[in-house]
Amino acid sequence: MTKADIVNEISKTTGVDKAAVLETVEKFMEVVKDSLANGENVYLRGFGSFIVKTRSEKTARNISKGTTIIIPEHKIPAFKPAKVFMEEVK
């Protein structure tokens, strides 16, 4: 399902104009991205959590050159679904 499909489905079920739904979905995604960029987690009860995970420093190998490099500690976004959501998907 794409963003356009989501907008069409919400518009069809609620009767709200597609342009307004698209603007709302875009703003939601912007708020989530900005929150995660600032190190704040986003919790949606019954759906899940958008969280920032920290990957620790590790050593990696370049097999073709036979060298090793160190990948520094970095942060990545992640989604953790709620138990209710997980049970509904099962």
Summary of the structure (lengths in Angstrom):
residues: 90
radius of gyration: 19.0
end to end distance: 18.3
largest distance: 60.3
contacts: 184
relative contact order: 0.13
helix: 43%
strand: 32%
